[in-house]
Amino acid sequence: MNYNNKIKIDQIILSALNEDVDSGDITTNATIGDKVLCEGKFLVKEDGIIAGLEIAKRVFALIDDAVEFTILIADGSPVKKGDVAASIKGKASSVLTGERTALNFLQRMSGIASAANKYQSEVKHTKTKIIDTRKTVPGLRILDKMAVKMGGCGNHRIGLFDMFLIKDNHIAVAGSITKAVEACKKLRAETDGKLKIEVEVENHAELDEALKAGVEVIMLDNFAVPEMKKAVEFVNGRCILEASGGINMTTVREIAETGVDLISVGALTHSVKALDISLEVSLLV
């Protein structure tokens, strides 16, 4: 992980702690002495993929760097109900203050990783790669996308800055796909000249125009499966094809079998179900 990402993650964690703790954990402060020690275990309560243990560890380090957090199962690994993913030892006040924030990150990231793993498993017999979208919780994108990769899928663009993606509204304002692509190529030439250009198309005529405009990626938006097959045959490897639009676990296999290169799935991050994980603590004597 690069230095900038570490700073961003610390900012996310500190923001979450500030939201939860604010002026102080009044229940813990009232009921537990500052010298009381405890130990605990992070218990997995359903099968899935664990993700976010390093983030949970960082939560406690930012609260109290004397807390001992030991990762027992690496991020990105399969887990089963009853597994202990990590252990913790230290001041009970520090552990209990960080408990919910750590679990919120850990459960959400594990839920995303578990979903990603299921999607990619559905298409493993094809060449298709499942990727995420920008449909993430505001402020948590870096963690959401980390979890997607831990689950075995790929990341699409991180934001509006690292790839040109010409969508229907851009086309409507620019006047045409060709004009929009030309404008993006002009800006690309004036800057680093490396960023890919992708165009979203809704029919075969737009697909033909985008291909002639010379882009690296074309997104087939809400194409029916037969039309998707025709698009794959028509393009014949001349650019990367991405399928998008309302794709779910019941449709992803058939779509992958059309031969598209990528399938973007917003549900990986916008409709995630948290993986059930709890922290069980006991007094250390």
N, C-alpha and C positions, 0 to 999 in steps of 0.2 A: 504494500500500500504506500502511495506516495505521500510526501509531507503535507501537501495541501489537503488531501483527503482526511488525514489524521486530524488536522485542525478543524475541518468541517464536522467530522464525527464528534469531536469533543464539544463543539458548539451545540450540536443537536442534543447530546446527552445533558449538558449543563442547562439547556433550555427546558428539557423535560424534568430535570430535578427541581429547577426553580418553579415550574408549574405545580409540581406535587408538594414540595417541601415548603416553599415560600419562606415565611418567617421562622419555621421550625416544625418538627414532627412532635406535636404537643402530646400525643398519646404515649409515644415511646419515651419522651422526656419525663413524663409524669410517672410511668410505671417501671422503668428500667434504669438502674444505676449505670453510670458511665464506665464502671470497671467490670461489669458483668460480661462474661464471655460465652459465646455459643458456637456450635458447629451445625452445619446443615448440608442437605443434599438436594440437587435439582432433579426431581423425579419426573420422568417421561410417562404420561398416562395414556398415550395412544401411539400407534405406529406412524412413522413418517421419516422426514429428513431433518436433522438438527441443524440449526443455523442461528448465529447471533451470540454464541458463547463468548467470543472475544469482545463483543460489545457489552454484554452483561458484566464481564470481568472489568471492563473499563469504567462502568458505572460505579462499582464499589471502590475502584482505585481513586476516582475523583472525589468520593466521599471520605475515604479513609485509606491511605496507602498501606496501612498495616494489615488490612484484611487479606487473608490468604484465600485466593480463588484458584482452584485446581481443575482444569479441563480434563475430563476423563474420556470423552468421545469427541473427536475432531469435528469442527464445522463441516457440513456437507456430507456427513456420514448417515447411513440408515440407522434408525433407532426403533426399538420395540417397546410396547407398554411394559413398564417395570424397570427399564434401564435407568441408571443414574448417570446423567450427562456431565455433572460437575459437582464438586464439593466446595464448601466455604467454611472459613473459621476466622473468628475475630470478635471484636466488640459487638455485643448483641444490638446495641443502639445503632451502630453503623449498618449492620446487616438488615435490620428491620426497616430502617429509613430508606435503603436502596432497593428493598425487595420488589415493590410493585413496578418501579421504573425499569429495573432489570428484566423482570418477567414480561412486561409489555413489549419490550424490544425482542426478547427471545421467542416469545410465543408468535408474534407477528412474522418475524423473519423465518421461523421454522415452518409456519403455515404456508408462506410463499414458496419456500424451497420444496416443501412436500408437494404442492400443486405443480410446480415446475417439473419435478421428477415424474409425476404421473403423466403430464402432457408429453414430455420427451419420450417416455417409455411407449406411448401409443404410436409414435412414428419412427421408432428405432430401426424398423425394417426398410426405411426409405432414406433418401439423402437429405431430407428436409430438416431444417433446424428451427426450433421454436424460439421466438424472441419476445421480449416485453415491449411495452409502450411507455408513453409519458403519463399514463393514467395512474399516478401514484399519489400517496398522501402528501400534500404540500409540506415541504420541509424535511421529508423522510426519503426523498428519491434515492439518495446515495445508498441508504441501507436497504431499501426495497430492491434495488438493482443488484446489490451484492448478494442478496438472498436468492434472486433468480439464478445467478451464476452458480451458487452453491448447490442448487437443485438440478443443475445440468443443462440449463437453457442459456440462451445468449441475450445480450443487451442490444437494443436498438440504439438510437441516438440518446445521449444523456439529456440534452436540452435543445434549445433553439439555436445554439451556437456551434455545434460540432458536426452538422450535416444539413445540406439543403433538402427540404421536403416540401415540394410544391403540392398543395392540397386544392380542393375544389374552390375554396374562397380566394386563394391566391390567383387561380386561373381566371375566375370571374372578374377580379379587379384588374389583372394584367392584360386581359383581352383574349388570351389563348395559351395553350400549353407551350407552343413554340416561343411566343414572346416571353413567357415566364422563365423558360429554360435559358434563353439567350441572356436575360437579365442576370440570372444566377451565374452563368458562365463568365459574364463580364466582371461581376464582383469577385468571383473566385480567382480570376486572372490577376486582379488588382491586389489580392491578399496573398494567401499562402499557396493557392493553386492545387491543393490536395484534397479538399473536402468533396465527398461524393454528392451527386445530385440525384434525388429520387422524385418521381412524379406519381401521384395518385390518379388512377384512371377508373372510369365507371363503365366503359364499353369498348368494343373492338376498334372503333374509329379513333378514340382517344389513345388506345394502346398503340396503334399504328403511328399516330402523330408523335407520341412520346419516344417511340423507338427511332423514328427518323430524326428527332431532335438531338439524339445522342446522349442519353443519360445512362448512369451506371445501374440504377435500380428502378423498377416499375412496380408500384403497388396495385394489385387487382382488388379494388374495393367492392365487396359484396357481390362478386361474380358467382353465378351458379356453377356447380361442379362441371357440367358439360362445357360451359363457356371457358372455364379455367383450363380444362384439358386442351381446348382449341388454342388458347393463348400460349400455353407451353409449347405446343407444336409450332405455332407461328413464330414465336421468338427464337426458338431453336438454339438457346444458349447465348444469344447475342447480348443479353444483359441479365442481371439477377432479377428474378420474379418473386415478389412477396404477396402472399394472400392475407387479406385482412377483412374484418367486419363481422362481428357477432359469432366468432368461432368458439366452440365449446368442446367438452370431452366427447360428445356424441358425434361431432362432425369432423374433428381434427384428423382422424385417420384417413377418411375418404379424401379429404382435401390434400393431405400429404401425398397420397398415391397418384395425384394428378401430375406430379413431377415438379411442383414449385420448389424454389430453393429455401424460402423462408415462410413462416407463418407467424404473424404477430397476434398475441393474445392479451388483450387488456385485462381480462379476468384474473390473470396471474397476480396483479397487484391491486386492482380496484374492487375486487369482490373476494378477497382472501378470508379464509376461515383460520383463525389462530389454532396452532397445535396446543393441545392441553398439556401443560407443564406446571408443576408446582414446586415451591421451595418448602421443605420440611426442616425445621430447626429444633434443636434440643440444647439444654443448658450444658455448658462445658465445665466440669468440676475437676 
